[in-house]
Structures are given as C-alpha cells and as structure tokens.
Amino acid sequence: MSGTLYGIGVGPGDPELITLKALRLLRACPVVAYPALETGPSFARAIVAEYLVSTQIEIAIRMPMEEARFPAQAVYDRAATELSAHLDAGRDCAVLCQGDPFFYGSFMYLFDRLASSYPTSIVPGITSLTACAAALQATLVSRSDVLSVIPATLSEDALRTQLAHCDAAAIMKLGRHFSKVRTVLAELDLTQHAKYIERATLPDQTIRPLAEIDPDTVPYFAMILVHRRGSALA
Amino acid sequence: MSGTLYGIGVGPGDPELITLKALRLLRACPVVAYPALETGPSFARAIVAEYLVSTQIEIAIRMPMEEARFPAQAVYDRAATELSAHLDAGRDCAVLCQGDPFFYGSFMYLFDRLASSYPTSIVPGITSLTACAAALQATLVSRSDVLSVIPATLSEDALRTQLAHCDAAAIMKLGRHFSKVRTVLAELDLTQHAKYIERATLPDQTIRPLAEIDPDTVPYFAMILVHRRGSALA
C-alpha cells in the first residue's frame, strides 16, 4: 500500500489562516516537503513552523536562485524521486504550498510527476487574492462583476488589454514590474480606483497610496487591486 | 467601547475548510449573524453548526425568495440596525459568509452600512474557486497565466469576449445559465478544456463531463473551469 501525496495550501502568511484540514494533515504526515531558496529559510515552512512535529522527515526542495522563476526540471525530478521512495514505502507525504497549491504555485511540477502514480489529495488554501482584499477592506467582486487576475510580468500592451476587459482586477507578482503597472493604470485613468498592499497578513504588512511607492522597494509579494464599482471597465 | 464587526469567511462547504482564525473568532463572538432564505436553513450557518456555542445570540438575515438575487435594501437596513444595537452595547458580532466575505458575497451590503461606524475586521475564506480546482485536481493558473472569473449571468456575447482574453477561466453561478455557457464553450472549441463540478467539498459533490449534464438539474453552486495549458486563448 503506497502512501498518499497531499498538496496542502498553507495560506498567505498568517499561521492562523490555515484550515483545520490542512493542520490535521500536515501534522499527520510522516514526511513534509516544501519549496525553499538555495540558501535560507522556506516561506511555506515558516508559516506552519509552530505546527510541525519533531519526528517528521523534512524535504526542502531548494531552487537555485537564478532559476527560481523558471523552475529547473532537474530539481523537481530529484524531489519527485525522493518523495516516490517515501510513498512506495507507505509513508504519506505533505507538500506545503504558500497560498493555494493550484494558484500560481510550484506544486504543479510535483503534481505532474506524481499524481498519476500515487493517491493524491489537494487541500485548498487562502490565496493572496482574498487575503489582500480582506486586509484592504475592499470588496473584490460582487453580483455580475468579472474579475481578472493578472501577473504583472505581462507586457504593457497585454496589461492594457486585460484591464480593458474586466470590472475588477488583481495585479500580482509586482516586484520589479511595479513602475510599468503604475504607468498603465495612470494612462487608463484607474489610479484612483487602485489599492496597493505588500506582505498581506504578515507582521510587516504595508498599505500605501500608489503615488508614494518607491519602485525599487516593491517586493514580489505585493498586489494591486483595482475596482471601478458600478461602471464596467469594458 | 463599541464591539467589533467581523466578516468571517467560512469556506465552500466542508466544515474542515475554515481557518483557525475564523474558528477562534466565530466562537468568541457573543452575536452571530448569517444570510438565510426566507424559510429553511442557512448554508453559511450549516457549515459551522458544530462549532457554534449555545449561548450565542443568532441573527438570521432572511432574504425574501424573489429578491435573493437582488438584495432587498430594507432587509439589510434592518439587519444593520439590529447589529448596531449589539455593537453599541459592546458586543462583538460575527457575520458568517459562505466562501469569502468579499468574493461575490452579500456581506458587502452590511459592510457598506456598518464599517465606517464600527471597528471592522475581515477574515478571508477558502473560495469556491480554489475548492473546485482542488476537487477537480486541475491547476488553476501558473506562471504568467491570466485568470478570469466570469459569472454565467453575462450575455453570450460578453461570455465570448471574456473567454477570448484569458488563459484560464472560472465560470461561476451556473444554475439556469448552464446551456448558454455550454454552447459558447463549444463554439469556441473549448469543450475539451472545460471541467464541470457541483457542490464542491460537500458530501454530494459531483464531477461529470460537460456533455452528460442535464441543464435542468444544474445548481447555482456549480462551476466550470477552463484552461488551455500552454496556448493562450487570446
């Protein structure tokens, strides 16, 4: 009997924003894996550090710095092999995913390698999307609103097109793309409908007006929510 | 000292999919309010029924059947007045929201009436979006994908436009709009990229091929996820 692979969403950062199901499973699994940078701590692990059990086998899936955005297939191959050995031995494996496993996560690279061979179960997590809306006290969408979730990595043209076709937008993964996004929002006269937040739900969460932000300081975990209530953008 | 208004996401239906924070707060509040139909039980209350405390004051915000989709202002006025009395008396009030408070919820009608007068805090919840992706074992979005969340209530033309501008789509609130959506997906040659699910995370959760569904049986809590991996729709 092989073990089960669990993809477990651990939410946006506040340890209290994991679900009861995630907590039960991540404590029950004898093996816990999580993404991490080449050196230094893992954000996903840090979120749930207080819940881990000292007897658990931990697997840090370390991504070389220069490849963190474009996952190295070899790293996931190696992690899948390591997890396979535990699963074959009947040990359940929890893979920790910041936010939600299927919402811009790296979990899909393990899922694609393992789900067809082992029983697999996914536990959804609180996404940065709703965490940011809650922290900003801003209704994300209501009634017949169309919401677009847009990575800031898109080109200016693509950003313009996307923003033209929705009522509300969440622009994610800002980082070094912030200036481009701020410019496009200004061109579309959307600045006054945009709210900026970084590190939502963490102790150093910051909310500031768009105009006051130094583009050189914007982290990857920053988001802009846009909503023109009562007047569709299209 | 007035009480605090909490908007609490209780997730998609499985009682284990609420967060630790939601559980702590909904138990600690002496007053618990929730939306309900004119007669019959409240879905939001049912999700957390096992966690409620017998001494809590409960307020069912009952929506007349014919107005369930277009909220009656008078109903929310009355509920806000009732909650205000408790908040003025220093009692914290939890408003239960299925899914997430700011993701197509009715909470915004109370938020708009009360948040400027009382301390207010929002606890994000697991949305149907990630719950459905988890149950379908389908990656929602990755890397630079654009995700559009589209209410099925839109016109055929609007649905076509929206689906043309995203990599992945979640089509919500299907109910009696199912046939229209299925037709548009077929026209756009997206049927083979679409997955259907109803009542995600509940005991009677159902996943079926699009072609096999009787449109007369589709509930409001049904969703279609569309993803054409590796080939943008636009």
Boltz contact constraints between the chains, C-beta under 6 A:
constraints:
  - contact:
      token1: [A, 16]
      token2: [B, 20]
      max_distance: 6.0
  - contact:
      token1: [A, 16]
      token2: [B, 21]
      max_distance: 6.0
  - contact:
      token1: [A, 17]
      token2: [B, 19]
      max_distance: 6.0
  - contact:
      token1: [A, 17]
      token2: [B, 21]
      max_distance: 6.0
  - contact:
      token1: [A, 19]
      token2: [B, 17]
      max_distance: 6.0
  - contact:
      token1: [A, 19]
      token2: [B, 19]
      max_distance: 6.0
  - contact:
      token1: [A, 20]
      token2: [B, 16]
      max_distance: 6.0
  - contact:
      token1: [A, 21]
      token2: [B, 16]
      max_distance: 6.0
  - contact:
      token1: [A, 21]
      token2: [B, 17]
      max_distance: 6.0
  - contact:
      token1: [A, 100]
      token2: [B, 130]
      max_distance: 6.0
  - contact:
      token1: [A, 102]
      token2: [B, 133]
      max_distance: 6.0
  - contact:
      token1: [A, 102]
      token2: [B, 139]
      max_distance: 6.0
  - contact:
      token1: [A, 102]
      token2: [B, 140]
      max_distance: 6.0
  - contact:
      token1: [A, 103]
      token2: [B, 130]
      max_distance: 6.0
  - contact:
      token1: [A, 103]
      token2: [B, 140]
      max_distance: 6.0
  - contact:
      token1: [A, 104]
      token2: [B, 141]
      max_distance: 6.0
  - contact:
      token1: [A, 108]
      token2: [B, 139]
      max_distance: 6.0
  - contact:
      token1: [A, 108]
      token2: [B, 142]
      max_distance: 6.0
  - contact:
      token1: [A, 122]
      token2: [B, 134]
      max_distance: 6.0
  - contact:
      token1: [A, 124]
      token2: [B, 126]
      max_distance: 6.0
  - contact:
      token1: [A, 124]
      token2: [B, 130]
      max_distance: 6.0
  - contact:
      token1: [A, 124]
      token2: [B, 131]
      max_distance: 6.0
  - contact:
      token1: [A, 124]
      token2: [B, 134]
      max_distance: 6.0
  - contact:
      token1: [A, 126]
      token2: [B, 124]
      max_distance: 6.0
  - contact:
      token1: [A, 130]
      token2: [B, 100]
      max_distance: 6.0
  - contact:
      token1: [A, 130]
      token2: [B, 103]
      max_distance: 6.0
  - contact:
      token1: [A, 130]
      token2: [B, 124]
      max_distance: 6.0
  - contact:
      token1: [A, 131]
      token2: [B, 124]
      max_distance: 6.0
  - contact:
      token1: [A, 133]
      token2: [B, 102]
      max_distance: 6.0
  - contact:
      token1: [A, 134]
      token2: [B, 122]
      max_distance: 6.0
  - contact:
      token1: [A, 134]
      token2: [B, 124]
      max_distance: 6.0
  - contact:
      token1: [A, 139]
      token2: [B, 102]
      max_distance: 6.0
  - contact:
      token1: [A, 139]
      token2: [B, 108]
      max_distance: 6.0
  - contact:
      token1: [A, 140]
      token2: [B, 102]
      max_distance: 6.0
  - contact:
      token1: [A, 140]
      token2: [B, 103]
      max_distance: 6.0
  - contact:
      token1: [A, 141]
      token2: [B, 104]
      max_distance: 6.0
  - contact:
      token1: [A, 142]
      token2: [B, 108]
      max_distance: 6.0
  - contact:
      token1: [A, 144]
      token2: [B, 151]
      max_distance: 6.0
  - contact:
      token1: [A, 144]
      token2: [B, 153]
      max_distance: 6.0
  - contact:
      token1: [A, 146]
      token2: [B, 150]
      max_distance: 6.0
  - contact:
      token1: [A, 146]
      token2: [B, 162]
      max_distance: 6.0
  - contact:
      token1: [A, 147]
      token2: [B, 149]
      max_distance: 6.0
  - contact:
      token1: [A, 148]
      token2: [B, 148]
      max_distance: 6.0
  - contact:
      token1: [A, 149]
      token2: [B, 147]
      max_distance: 6.0
  - contact:
      token1: [A, 150]
      token2: [B, 146]
      max_distance: 6.0
  - contact:
      token1: [A, 151]
      token2: [B, 144]
      max_distance: 6.0
  - contact:
      token1: [A, 153]
      token2: [B, 144]
      max_distance: 6.0
  - contact:
      token1: [A, 162]
      token2: [B, 146]
      max_distance: 6.0
  - contact:
      token1: [A, 165]
      token2: [B, 165]
      max_distance: 6.0
